[in-house]
Amino acid sequence: MLSVIKNVTEIVWGIGAVEKVSELVAKNKARNVLVITDKGIVNSGVIRAVTHQLSQVTYEVFDEVEPNPSVRTVDKAVEICRRLNADMLIGVGGGSPIDVAKAVGVLHANGGSIVQYEGIDTFSKPITPLLAIPTTSGTGSEVTSFTVITDTERNYKLTVGGVLVAAKWAVVDPQLTVTVPAKITAATGIDALVHAIESYTSLASFHYSEVLALDAMQLISANLRQAVYHGENLRARENMLLASLHAGLAFNNTRLGNAHAISHPLSAFFGIAHGVANGILLPVIMEFNILACPEKFARIAEAMDSSVSGNVLEKSYKSIEIVCQLAKDIGIPSSISELGIDKEAYEKAIPEMAQDAMKSGNIKVNPRLTRLEDVTALYRQIY
């Protein structure tokens, strides 16, 4: 089977990497730069690490990105981008600002609305040159060829993908993550773990992606607790950001699985944070998939706990125990009901959420064949 490695982003990695922004802006000969971020990044002061390097260009900061960003937000940012006549974009923050920056780049170059471009390779012109600067250790959006935007009119998360969506550069600096609050560190960290596990078990996985995914699992299991409970632990932060990066590079080549397919409608319908939704789903999806590839789940257990013992099947089920303990330790809820979501409203939404989940390309690479009735049952199981 042939495999194609799709990593087109130039990565600048390490402590102090953010100071390379001015050099990259100059290299691109940019004159008008739009910085896309959220109010949390602005209020924390992190944004100044970027904007102080833009004295030689005209720039504006768009800071209205929300969690699970909407089509409306993308449209507002595009208006500013066009007025500024931006020839470079900088996305600063978690996955939401970087995804918005990608969507803005698509529309600035190709016109129209982002809903027109759902799918893979649906437009012809490369996006406006984008520099992605992650401040959380979770999404890996800085190195992936996808953007996910919520259409609030349909309660639907749409994905636009293809190599033309990817950022041209990623500046990945662990120092930018040390001020991230514990709850966000936990949610984004568990999201990175889901990326690693789903990439590793994907039907499209291959040696390159598997090496990256296993390394991400090892780093997360050894560092996520420390990053949550002692955010200034720079070593833990560095390892978590590296894990997120590796998981992103892995799933960019393999896609993901049922957890992501099912989590997107949860966020679209109920506003659940993406990482939290994935964290709730992960153990249930692992149990659903385990008999389809027990040897892989045994390897997951070994990667996350070197002391694990038993035969292949015993180890594979221990992988669920290990993940559940990690999620519990960092405060990830174990069910949807813990989030205070009304059961009647949730049950009413399940048929439409299940239909939306089945539209995801991630279902197709999940290791166990998944039907509509399976997705419906999984939604009920996690409540």
C-alpha positions as CSV (number, residue, x, y, z in Angstrom):
1,M,0.0,0.0,0.0
2,L,1.4,3.4,-1.0
3,S,1.5,6.2,1.6
4,V,1.8,9.9,0.9
5,I,3.3,12.1,3.6
6,K,1.5,15.5,3.7
7,N,3.5,17.9,5.8
8,V,4.0,21.2,4.0
9,T,4.5,23.6,6.9
10,E,7.9,24.9,7.8
11,I,8.3,24.5,11.6
12,V,10.3,26.7,13.8
13,W,10.5,24.9,17.1
14,G,11.9,25.7,20.6
15,I,12.1,28.0,23.5
16,G,12.4,31.6,22.1
17,A,11.1,30.6,18.7
18,V,8.5,33.3,18.8
19,E,11.3,35.9,18.3
20,K,11.6,34.6,14.7
21,V,8.3,36.2,13.7
22,S,9.8,39.5,12.5
23,E,12.3,37.5,10.4
24,L,9.5,35.5,8.8
25,V,7.4,38.6,8.1
26,A,10.4,40.3,6.4
27,K,11.2,37.1,4.5
28,N,7.7,37.1,3.1
29,K,8.0,40.8,2.2
30,A,4.7,41.4,3.9
31,R,3.3,44.9,4.1
32,N,-0.1,44.4,5.6
33,V,-0.6,41.8,8.3
34,L,-3.8,40.6,10.0
35,V,-3.3,39.0,13.4
36,I,-6.2,36.6,14.3
37,T,-6.6,35.6,17.9
38,D,-9.0,35.7,20.9
39,K,-9.6,38.0,23.8
40,G,-8.0,35.5,26.2
41,I,-4.7,35.7,24.4
42,V,-4.9,39.5,24.3
43,N,-5.8,39.8,28.0
44,S,-3.0,37.5,29.0
45,G,-0.4,39.7,27.3
46,V,0.9,36.8,25.1
47,I,-0.1,38.7,22.0
48,R,2.6,41.3,22.7
49,A,5.2,38.7,22.0
50,V,4.0,38.8,18.4
51,T,2.9,42.4,17.8
52,H,6.0,44.0,19.1
53,Q,7.8,42.5,16.1
54,L,5.4,44.1,13.6
55,S,6.7,47.7,13.8
56,Q,7.9,47.6,10.2
57,V,4.5,46.7,8.7
58,T,0.9,47.8,8.9
59,Y,-1.1,45.4,11.1
60,E,-4.5,45.0,12.8
61,V,-5.5,42.5,15.5
62,F,-8.8,40.7,15.2
63,D,-9.5,39.2,18.6
64,E,-13.2,38.1,18.4
65,V,-12.6,34.3,17.8
66,E,-14.7,32.2,20.1
67,P,-14.5,28.5,21.0
68,N,-15.9,26.4,18.2
69,P,-15.6,29.4,15.9
70,S,-18.5,30.2,13.6
71,V,-19.0,31.1,10.0
72,R,-20.1,34.5,11.2
73,T,-16.8,35.1,12.9
74,V,-14.9,34.1,9.8
75,D,-16.9,36.5,7.7
76,K,-16.2,39.4,10.1
77,A,-12.5,38.6,10.0
78,V,-12.5,38.4,6.2
79,E,-14.0,41.9,5.9
80,I,-11.1,43.3,7.9
81,C,-8.7,41.3,5.9
82,R,-10.0,42.7,2.7
83,R,-10.1,46.3,4.0
84,L,-6.5,45.9,5.2
85,N,-5.6,44.2,1.9
86,A,-3.6,41.8,4.0
87,D,-0.8,39.9,2.3
88,M,0.0,37.8,5.4
89,L,-2.0,36.3,8.2
90,I,-0.8,35.4,11.7
91,G,-3.0,33.1,13.8
92,V,-2.2,33.1,17.5
93,G,-3.8,30.9,20.0
94,G,-5.4,27.5,20.3
95,G,-7.0,25.6,17.4
96,S,-9.9,28.1,17.1
97,P,-7.9,31.2,16.1
98,I,-5.6,29.2,13.8
99,D,-8.6,27.5,12.2
100,V,-10.3,30.9,11.6
101,A,-7.0,32.2,10.1
102,K,-7.0,29.3,7.7
103,A,-10.6,29.9,6.7
104,V,-9.9,33.6,6.3
105,G,-7.0,32.7,4.0
106,V,-9.2,30.5,1.9
107,L,-11.8,33.2,1.4
108,H,-9.3,36.1,0.9
109,A,-7.8,34.1,-1.9
110,N,-10.8,32.4,-3.4
111,G,-13.9,34.5,-2.5
112,G,-17.3,33.2,-1.5
113,S,-18.3,31.7,1.9
114,I,-16.5,29.0,3.8
115,V,-19.6,26.8,3.6
116,Q,-19.0,26.5,-0.2
117,Y,-15.7,24.8,0.4
118,E,-16.6,21.9,2.7
119,G,-14.6,18.8,1.8
120,I,-11.1,18.1,0.5
121,D,-9.4,20.1,-2.3
122,T,-12.5,22.2,-3.1
123,F,-10.7,25.4,-4.1
124,S,-7.9,26.2,-6.5
125,K,-5.9,29.2,-5.1
126,P,-3.5,28.8,-2.2
127,I,-4.6,30.6,1.0
128,T,-3.0,33.9,1.9
129,P,0.4,33.1,3.5
130,L,-0.3,32.1,7.1
131,L,2.0,32.0,10.1
132,A,0.5,29.8,12.8
133,I,1.6,30.3,16.4
134,P,0.0,27.8,18.9
135,T,-0.4,28.8,22.5
136,T,-2.0,25.5,23.7
137,S,-0.8,21.9,23.5
138,G,-3.7,20.2,21.8
139,T,-5.1,20.7,18.3
140,G,-1.9,20.5,16.2
141,S,-3.7,22.9,13.8
142,E,-0.5,24.7,13.1
143,V,0.7,21.7,11.0
144,T,-2.6,20.2,9.7
145,S,-4.3,20.7,6.4
146,F,-7.8,21.2,7.8
147,T,-9.9,23.9,9.3
148,V,-13.1,23.2,11.2
149,I,-15.8,25.9,11.4
150,T,-19.3,25.8,12.9
151,D,-22.3,26.7,10.8
152,T,-24.6,27.9,13.7
153,E,-27.6,28.0,11.3
154,R,-27.4,24.2,10.9
155,N,-25.8,23.3,14.2
156,Y,-23.1,21.7,12.0
157,K,-19.3,21.6,12.1
158,L,-17.9,21.7,8.6
159,T,-14.4,20.7,7.6
160,V,-12.4,22.3,4.8
161,G,-9.2,20.4,3.9
162,G,-6.4,19.9,1.5
163,V,-2.7,20.8,1.3
164,L,-3.6,24.4,0.2
165,V,-5.2,24.9,3.6
166,A,-2.0,24.4,5.6
167,A,-0.1,27.2,7.2
168,K,3.1,28.2,5.4
169,W,5.0,28.4,8.7
170,A,4.5,27.3,12.3
171,V,6.3,29.0,15.2
172,V,6.1,26.6,18.1
173,D,7.4,28.0,21.3
174,P,6.7,26.3,24.7
175,Q,7.1,29.6,26.6
176,L,3.8,30.8,25.1
177,T,1.9,27.9,26.8
178,V,3.0,28.4,30.5
179,T,0.1,30.8,31.3
180,V,-2.7,28.6,29.9
181,P,-5.2,27.9,32.7
182,A,-5.3,24.3,34.1
183,K,-8.8,23.5,32.7
184,I,-7.7,24.5,29.2
185,T,-4.4,22.6,29.6
186,A,-6.4,19.5,30.5
187,A,-8.9,19.8,27.7
188,T,-6.3,20.5,25.0
189,G,-3.9,17.9,26.4
190,I,-6.6,15.1,26.3
191,D,-7.4,16.2,22.8
192,A,-3.8,15.7,21.7
193,L,-4.0,12.2,23.3
194,V,-7.2,11.4,21.2
195,H,-5.3,12.6,18.1
196,A,-2.5,10.3,18.8
197,I,-4.6,7.2,19.6
198,E,-7.0,7.7,16.7
199,S,-4.2,8.3,14.3
200,Y,-2.4,5.2,15.5
201,T,-5.5,3.0,15.2
202,S,-6.7,4.6,11.9
203,L,-7.0,2.3,8.9
204,A,-4.8,4.8,7.1
205,S,-1.9,4.6,9.6
206,F,1.6,3.7,8.4
207,H,5.1,3.5,10.0
208,Y,5.8,7.2,9.8
209,S,2.5,8.2,11.4
210,E,2.7,5.4,14.0
211,V,6.1,6.5,15.3
212,L,4.9,10.0,15.8
213,A,1.6,8.9,17.4
214,L,3.3,6.5,19.9
215,D,5.9,9.2,20.8
216,A,3.0,11.6,21.5
217,M,1.3,9.1,23.8
218,Q,4.5,8.6,25.8
219,L,5.0,12.3,26.2
220,I,1.4,13.0,27.2
221,S,1.2,10.2,29.8
222,A,4.5,11.4,31.3
223,N,3.8,15.2,31.3
224,L,0.1,16.1,31.1
225,R,-0.5,15.9,34.9
226,Q,2.5,18.1,35.6
227,A,1.4,20.7,33.0
228,V,-2.1,20.9,34.5
229,Y,-1.1,21.2,38.1
230,H,2.1,23.2,37.8
231,G,1.8,25.3,34.7
232,E,5.1,26.9,35.0
233,N,6.9,23.6,34.7
234,L,8.6,24.5,31.4
235,R,9.9,21.0,30.8
236,A,6.4,19.5,31.0
237,R,5.0,22.3,28.8
238,E,7.8,21.7,26.3
239,N,7.0,18.0,26.2
240,M,3.3,18.6,25.9
241,L,3.7,21.0,23.0
242,L,6.0,18.5,21.3
243,A,3.4,15.8,21.8
244,S,0.7,18.0,20.3
245,L,2.9,18.7,17.3
246,H,3.8,15.1,16.7
247,A,0.1,14.0,17.1
248,G,-0.8,16.7,14.6
249,L,1.8,15.6,12.1
250,A,0.5,12.0,12.5
251,F,-3.2,12.6,12.0
252,N,-2.6,15.0,9.2
253,N,-1.6,11.9,7.2
254,T,-4.1,9.4,8.6
255,R,-7.3,11.4,9.6
256,L,-8.8,10.3,13.0
257,G,-11.7,8.1,14.0
258,N,-15.1,7.8,15.7
259,A,-14.3,10.1,18.6
260,H,-13.8,13.1,16.4
261,A,-16.7,12.2,14.1
262,I,-19.0,12.0,17.1
263,S,-17.5,15.0,19.0
264,H,-18.0,17.6,16.4
265,P,-21.9,17.4,16.5
266,L,-21.7,17.6,20.3
267,S,-19.8,20.9,20.1
268,A,-22.1,22.2,17.3
269,F,-25.4,21.4,19.2
270,F,-24.4,22.0,22.8
271,G,-21.3,24.2,22.7
272,I,-19.2,21.6,24.5
273,A,-15.4,22.3,24.3
274,H,-13.9,20.2,21.6
275,G,-11.2,18.6,23.9
276,V,-13.8,17.9,26.7
277,A,-16.1,16.2,24.2
278,N,-13.2,14.1,22.9
279,G,-12.1,13.3,26.4
280,I,-15.5,12.0,27.4
281,L,-15.7,9.9,24.2
282,L,-12.2,8.4,24.2
283,P,-12.7,5.5,26.6
284,V,-16.0,4.5,25.1
285,I,-14.6,4.6,21.6
286,M,-11.6,2.6,22.6
287,E,-13.8,-0.1,24.0
288,F,-15.9,-0.1,20.8
289,N,-12.8,-0.5,18.7
290,I,-10.6,-2.7,20.8
291,L,-11.4,-6.1,19.3
292,A,-10.8,-4.8,15.8
293,C,-7.1,-4.3,16.5
294,P,-6.2,-5.5,20.0
295,E,-2.5,-5.6,19.3
296,K,-2.5,-1.9,18.6
297,F,-4.3,-1.2,21.9
298,A,-1.8,-3.4,23.7
299,R,0.9,-1.2,22.2
300,I,-0.9,1.9,23.4
301,A,-0.9,0.6,26.9
302,E,2.8,-0.1,26.7
303,A,3.5,3.4,25.4
304,M,1.6,5.0,28.2
305,D,2.8,2.7,31.0
306,S,6.0,0.7,30.6
307,S,5.1,-1.5,33.5
308,V,1.9,-2.9,32.0
309,S,1.8,-6.7,31.8
310,G,-0.3,-9.6,30.5
311,N,-1.2,-11.1,27.1
312,V,-2.2,-8.9,24.1
313,L,-5.9,-8.8,25.0
314,E,-5.2,-8.1,28.7
315,K,-2.9,-5.3,27.8
316,S,-5.4,-3.9,25.3
317,Y,-8.1,-3.5,27.9
318,K,-5.6,-2.0,30.3
319,S,-5.1,0.8,27.8
320,I,-8.7,1.9,28.6
321,E,-7.9,1.9,32.4
322,I,-4.8,3.9,31.8
323,V,-6.6,6.6,29.8
324,C,-9.5,6.7,32.2
325,Q,-7.1,7.3,35.1
326,L,-5.3,10.1,33.3
327,A,-8.6,11.8,32.4
328,K,-9.8,11.5,36.0
329,D,-6.6,12.9,37.4
330,I,-6.8,16.0,35.3
331,G,-10.5,16.6,35.8
332,I,-12.0,15.6,32.5
333,P,-15.7,14.7,33.0
334,S,-16.6,11.1,32.4
335,S,-20.1,11.7,30.9
336,I,-22.2,14.4,29.2
337,S,-24.6,14.5,32.2
338,E,-21.8,16.0,34.3
339,L,-21.9,19.1,32.1
340,G,-25.4,19.8,33.1
341,I,-26.9,19.2,29.7
342,D,-30.7,18.4,29.8
343,K,-31.3,14.8,29.1
344,E,-34.5,15.4,27.1
345,A,-32.8,17.9,24.8
346,Y,-29.8,15.6,24.4
347,E,-32.0,12.6,23.5
348,K,-34.0,14.8,21.0
349,A,-30.7,15.8,19.3
350,I,-29.2,12.3,19.0
351,P,-30.8,11.3,15.6
352,E,-29.6,14.5,13.9
353,M,-26.2,14.4,15.6
354,A,-25.7,10.8,14.5
355,Q,-26.6,11.7,10.9
356,D,-24.0,14.5,11.0
357,A,-21.4,12.3,12.5
358,M,-21.8,9.7,9.7
359,K,-20.9,12.4,7.2
360,S,-17.4,12.6,8.6
361,G,-14.5,11.1,6.7
362,N,-13.1,10.0,10.1
363,I,-15.8,7.3,10.3
364,K,-14.3,5.7,7.2
365,V,-10.9,5.2,8.7
366,N,-12.1,4.1,12.1
367,P,-10.7,0.6,12.8
368,R,-14.1,-1.0,13.4
369,L,-16.8,-0.7,10.8
370,T,-19.3,1.8,12.1
371,R,-23.0,2.1,11.2
372,L,-25.6,4.7,12.0
373,E,-27.1,2.6,14.8
374,D,-23.6,2.2,16.4
375,V,-23.2,6.0,16.5
376,T,-26.6,6.4,18.0
377,A,-25.8,3.9,20.7
378,L,-22.5,5.5,21.4
379,Y,-24.2,8.9,21.9
380,R,-26.5,7.3,24.5
381,Q,-23.7,5.5,26.2
382,I,-21.8,8.7,27.0
383,Y,-24.7,10.5,28.6
